[in-house]
Amino acid sequence: MKELAKTYCPEEVEERIYEMWLKGGYFHAEVNPKKKPYTIMMPPPNITGQLHMGHALDNTLQDSLIRWKRMEGYEALWQPGCDHAAIATEVRVTNELKARGIDKHALGREGFLKEAWSWKEEYEKRIVNQLHKIGSSADWDRLRFTMDEGCSRAVQTAFLSLYRKGYIYRGSRIVNYCPHCRTSLSDAEVVHEEQDGFFWHINYPIVGEEGRFVEIATTRPETLLGDSAVAVNPEDERYRDLVGKELILPITGRRIPVIADSYVDRDFGTGCVKITPAHDPNDFEVGKRHGLPEINILNDDASIHLPGSKYDGMDRYEARKQIVEDLKAEGLLVKVVPHRHNVGTHDRCGTTVEPMVKPQWFVRMEELAKPAIEALKSGELRFIPENYGKTYLHWLENIRDWCISRQLWWGHRIPAYYCDDCGELIVSEEAPKCCEKCGSTHFHQDEDTLDTWFSSALWPFETLGWPEKTAELSYFYPTDVLVTAYDIIFFWVVRMVFSGIEQTGKLPFRHVLIHGLVRDDQGRKMSKSLGNGIDPLEVIRKYGADALRMTLLSGNAPGNDMRFYWSKAEAGRNFMNKVWNASRFIMMNLDEESLSVLRGEGGGELDAILERSRPKELYAADRWILSRMNHTAQEIERNLSSYDLGIALDKIQSFLWEEFCDWFIEMVKPRLHGEDRESRIAALWTLCEVLMCSLKLLHPFCPFITEEIYDTLSELFLAEGKVPLMRSRWVFYREDFNFPEDEEEIEAVKEAVRAIRAVRNEMNAAPSRKTRVYLVSGDSRVRKMFRHSKVFFATLAFASDVIIQDDRNGIAEGSVSVVIPKANIYIPLEELVDIKKELERLGKEEKRLLGEISRSEGMLSNERFVQKAPEEKVKEERSKLQKYQEMLTALRERLSQLRGSAAL
């Protein structure tokens, strides 16, 4: 017969339990018309390295939800997968090749892609293994990758559909360009950071008006090489006469016009703005309105592109320095003013991005955004917490066309082909056979790949077989909830919503559960640069996966950042030990005689066996704990339904630790060792029933330890056709487990026990010192309640005897009294303490306190100390004095009581 080991060993249990789940296929979901579906799509981790604490939190939340719904009877699918993470992976593979002395370009595109696929195979296995360690119950039979054959076909279908509808176009527009990664970026991939910089004020000479200038200010003086005009506000009277005139562009000698445009804020700076259409998004729009030339002055590595110029080939920052020096030399630099401003940087590598006009592929967003906006406003889509809906809405209502092309090799290549002879563009699934324009049969494919988020946006439905009309797509889609961090709402959530509506006509999910970031114990974001990241596997090795999961979930509220404390992980481990020891205690008391009674006739699952063997008569304490468990289950169901997973976990933890372990198990110990067989069986049945239900309620959060205990308990009961805990039935509220009167009764007993323990603690009475306890109440119902509970009340109250009566007759005058609702409790003082010894001890304590008070008063009466010591030190001393005085008052009250008792 299997039994629990003496101590809980996570490293031995977790691997074995997970292997059992995998072999049994318990994570797998199928189209099942007899059940309701419940679907969660795993945000696919990037194949760029190992998982971090954010992944651990994200997956623990999802796993808890999917385990709960699976036990509730849903056909629950948690779809796993990994993302190719275009830029991030290409950078990592390129760096790894560099370390091996291999140049990416020397390898060529095909050679590089071979290396990237090898990287994918290695890191996908690593990531999946890490998710196993956390306990993720995803359907690994359905593992997908954003560049697998099915996903690639879906991406191509979506691209062609959007292109044919006119939503995708190719054009030269301002894009964010990363000179380090050598690719364009979407707005969402640019992080704006405040940096210290300067405003360089420069004079532009007016043609034909010797000595007259227009003063402009810029934070990027090198971009003047690409200026096409200077703009003023048409309402600005200061410059009205200049509109239409020409200026000499410093350094270059080129002539540029002065134009009028309402874009210019006449109250900001000088009211004159240089217009560089090829290197500023606002200037680009002004340039389009006025037909200005777009002069690109930068190469892809952000060096200057100006053939024949001294600046040609210079790094952008070196050119800036040289241009400033040349402006000084020409007497055109007016002044330099320090200025703190927002600078766009690439979120992946931290490089300052350059706005540049480049031919790229774009998605027109205005029409696509409208149904996504309406979905939130109508309530069809809901964010938890709701305030994150504002972030989603703000992004969509201010969205610009989405640049989807990337100058990378790793990713979905754009299905566009160019005729080698006439340049005709053809978008199709495969290379065309013949050019319709010129008849040529020679084509080359567009070199660019698609933005990672273009394929990730299709994740909720492409993984279910779209564009094919599969049974899985029909059954599991739309999905139920997306669990993700707030920092990718506009990267991913927004794009999944408008893509889902556009491609399937349905929202991809109904709810979006937003969680915060996991920070270190000082509240800092975990990062490589700070060296404060904590590997989830390190926590698992030290304390176990369940302790890690508890650390991440306990106290966690939707949308809020949380701090990781090692002390919380240790507390989680301690809770595991508490549950393990309590379970082991219960099983050790299940001898063959009691087990044969509790097993009854017939087999079945554990809950069915216990339901059949339920005793006809239960005791007040039994009914109390069943009722408390019943209400806890009801509250947990409510919390999980509203995505308050942290609160749900705290409730089951509190119930198990305090009510079940600290109270009920202690209450029933006398019955387990007593002569009353029926009482013993009732106690054991209740212990097993509540343990089983508690394990189920705890399982979504702490799956390993609960599975191991449940499996062992099931074997003890010889449960036939035994199913694992993760596939057992959930605990729902039961009216037949609702015992309000017994709850009231036992809560009164608990209050009395707490009061007695407080008195004993105050009197320094050792647990071994037993005393008589008198309970006096004029209420017959109260007296009856305590008579029912007398056996365990005596044990918990360290009583040698419990005497219940309706008056004070026979109770010594010097007894210590405690008031509880509708009753008084009396304990003879001489039985509680050795009065003589206690008087001696308290006399010494009084002397010590008087000394401390005298010292403290002396310091505070010293004017030099009060005036010269730090304010905090003085406050601390005053606080100490108040504490000593309060302690002395309480001590003298006890002395008076003891002296009075001694005199009696």
FENLINTA-V579337 format. One line per field, one symbol per residue. phi: phi as a letter, one per 30 degrees, with the letter a starting at -180 (. if undefined). psi: psi as a letter, one per 40 degrees, with the letter a starting at -180 (. if undefined). A space follows every 10 residues. Layout:
BEGIN
phi = ???
psi = ???
END
This chain:
BEGIN
phi = .dbdddbdbe dddddddddd ddddidddbb dbedbddbbb cdeddddclc dcdddddedd dddddddddd ddjddcccdc lbcdhededd dddddddedc icdedddied ddddddddee eddddddddd ddddjdcddd dcebbdcded dddddddddd dddddidcbc acbdbdbcdd dhbdbdedcc cccdbdbbcc cbccdddibe icbccbbbcb eddddcdcab cbddcdddce ddejdcccde icidcbdccc adedddcchd icbdcbedba dddddddddc iddccdcbdd ciddcaeicd deiddeddde dddddddddd icddabceac bdbdbdddci dddcdbdbdb cbcdceddde ddddedddid cbcbdddddd dddedddcdc ecdccbdbcd lddddbbcdd cciecbcadb eddbdddbid ccbbdeddcd eedddddced cddcjedddd dddddccddc bccadddbed dbeedddddd dddcibddac bbcccdcccd dcidddaddd icdbdedddd ddbjdddddd edcdidceic dbccbddddd dddddedddd ddddedddcc dddddddddi cicjdedddd ddceddccce dddddddddd ddddddeddd dcicdddede dddddddddd ddcdeddced ddcddddddd ddddddeddd deddddddee cbdddddddd dddddddhdd hecdedcddd ccdbddccbd dddddddddd dddedddddd ddchddeddd bdbcccadcd ddddeddece ddddddchcd acccbcbcei cdddddcbcb eiaccbbedd ddbdeddddd dddddddddd dddddddddd dddddddcde eddddddddd dddddddddd ddddeddddd dddd
psi = hiihidihgd dddddddddd dddefeeiii hgeeiiihhh hhhhiifeai iadddddddd dddddddddd deeighhhhi iiidgcdddd ddddddddde fhhddddidd dddddddddd dddddddddd ddddehfige dehiheeidd dddddddddd ddddeedhih ihihihhhdd efiiiideeh hhihihaihh hhhhihhegh ehihhihieg ddeddeieih iiheehdded edheiiihhi ddeihiihih hedhheehbe ehhihgdeeh ddddddddde fiihhheiid eeihggheie eheiiddddd ddddddddde fehdihhihh ihhhihedee ihihhihihi hihheddddd dddddddeed hhihiddedd ddddddefii ihheiigidh ahhhgiihhe deehhhhidi hidhhddeei ehiiihdiii hdeddddedd ddeeeheigi dddddehiid ihhiieefdd dddddddddd dddeeiidid ihhhiaihia eeeihhidde feihhddddd ddeidddddd dddhehihei iiihhddddd dddddddddd ddddddddeg idddddddda hibaiddddd ddehidhiid dddddddddd dddddddddd defgdddddd dddddddcdd ddcddddedd ddeiehdddd dddddddddd dddddddddd dgdddddddd ddddddefhi fhiideeiii hihhdeehgd dddddddddd dddddddddd ddefhidegi iihhhhhehd dddddddded ddddddefhd ihhhieaehe hideihihhi heiihhhhdd ddihdddddd dddddddddd ddddddddde ehddddddii dddddddddd dddddddddd dddddddddd ddd.
END
